[in-house]
Amino acid sequence: MENYHIKRILVVDDDESSCLMVQHFLRREGYDCQSTTVSNNVLAMLEKDDFSLVISDIVMPEMNGVDLVRKIRLEHPGVDTIMMTGYTEEYTYSDIIQAGAADFIEKPFRLPELKAKIERVGREQRLLKEIQENQERIIQQNAVLEEAYSQLQSLHQRMEREHHVVEEVLAKDLEESNIALKIIQKHREQDRTELGRSVIYNIRDLVFPHLYRLEHGVLSKAQLSACIQEIKGALENVISPFPRFLSGKGLSPAEIRIAEMIKAGKTNKEITVMLSISDGTVRTHRERIRKKLGLTNQKSNLQTYLHSLQ
């Protein structure tokens, strides 16, 4: 059984029989689970052990569940909570969620229902971790870009020093030398500008849309896996000349993404699933790509042609 990122669970309920019932069930399901009937013990237990999730009753004598959730969010922000609620007029669903709970389950409940909620929290923790890892990769790429920019600056400074040497040695050819150096400098600046634009384009238009889908979309397991692969591919393409070539041919970001999928051997059906678009939209993009690459009315295989551009 896949428990995602839920490592250890702490069950809190002043009703000992209910507490032990949930604990025994979760252990049978493969979770490392501990329990306590005293809510005042929870924060100390979280300090001592590495728990990923707290499942707590809301009405308890020492400290009620809502106050407990607030303290957990304040002192242990990485720990999620699921509240077990019976009938109570004192707290509403919005009170529980606003306090910071990830979910709630109403007593009496079926144990498989509780398991399903735990698995959902686990999936959300996994997705959050993957998003954070992708953000760290982007930060690392930005560091590489800053280093490249620094090297370009050093190169420019070295060229300026060489320019002065040329002025002294070739005084008679000063005008021609200045013109040549200005042309070189202009090309260097254009190359640096193009490099920066290309990288920004790749990250903004090829990576961020997928991160947004991960954070805000409701994806199937297949779509989620495909989206993660798209992010990895887009990050690898940050330094690849292929997207820049296609962009130079006038392809839009969406057309470039589809061209990369076609190049990778993806079918129309696979592309519709990965990008959540219709088959007709994919076919329209294919026609536009062929037109912009000069393949209209030709029998050339688009995938073979894209491979030839490497």
FENKA-V893836 format. One record per residue. RES is the residue in one letter. PSI is psi as a letter, one per 20 degrees, with the letter a starting at -180 (none if undefined). Layout:
res:psi
RES:PSI
RES:PSI
This chain:
res:psi
M:p
E:o
N:j
Y:c
H:j
I:o
K:g
R:q
I:p
L:p
V:p
V:o
D:p
D:i
D:o
E:h
S:g
S:g
C:g
L:h
M:g
V:g
Q:g
H:h
F:g
L:h
R:h
R:h
E:j
G:j
Y:q
D:o
C:p
Q:r
S:q
T:q
T:j
V:o
S:h
N:i
N:i
V:g
L:h
A:h
M:h
L:h
E:h
K:g
D:q
D:n
F:q
S:h
L:p
V:p
I:o
S:q
D:q
I:h
V:o
M:q
P:g
E:f
M:p
N:r
G:h
V:g
D:h
L:g
V:g
R:g
K:h
I:g
R:h
L:g
E:h
H:m
P:i
G:i
V:p
D:r
T:q
I:p
M:p
M:o
T:p
G:a
Y:p
T:p
E:i
E:h
Y:p
T:r
Y:g
S:h
D:g
I:g
I:g
Q:h
A:i
G:j
A:q
A:h
D:r
F:q
I:p
E:p
K:q
P:q
F:r
R:p
L:h
P:h
E:g
L:g
K:g
A:h
K:h
I:g
E:h
R:g
V:h
G:g
R:g
E:h
Q:g
R:g
L:g
L:g
K:g
E:h
I:g
Q:h
E:h
N:h
Q:h
E:h
R:g
I:h
I:g
Q:g
Q:h
N:h
A:h
V:g
L:g
E:h
E:g
A:h
Y:g
S:g
Q:h
L:h
Q:g
S:g
L:g
H:g
Q:g
R:h
M:h
E:h
R:g
E:h
H:g
H:h
V:g
V:h
E:g
E:g
V:h
L:m
A:h
K:h
D:k
L:g
E:g
E:h
S:g
N:g
I:g
A:g
L:h
K:h
I:g
I:g
Q:h
K:g
H:h
R:g
E:h
Q:g
D:g
R:g
T:g
E:h
L:g
G:g
R:g
S:g
V:g
I:g
Y:g
N:g
I:g
R:g
D:i
L:h
V:g
F:h
P:h
H:h
L:h
Y:g
R:h
L:g
E:h
H:i
G:r
V:o
L:q
S:r
K:g
A:g
Q:h
L:g
S:g
A:h
C:g
I:g
Q:h
E:g
I:g
K:g
G:g
A:h
L:h
E:h
N:i
V:h
I:j
S:q
P:i
F:g
P:h
R:h
F:g
L:h
S:h
G:h
K:j
G:j
L:q
S:r
P:g
A:g
E:h
I:g
R:g
I:h
A:h
E:h
M:g
I:g
K:h
A:i
G:j
K:p
T:r
N:g
K:g
E:h
I:g
T:h
V:g
M:h
L:i
S:l
I:r
S:r
D:h
G:h
T:g
V:g
R:h
T:g
H:h
R:g
E:g
R:h
I:g
R:g
K:g
K:h
L:j
G:k
L:j
T:p
N:k
Q:q
K:j
S:p
N:p
L:g
Q:g
T:g
Y:g
L:h
H:h
S:i
L:i
Q:none
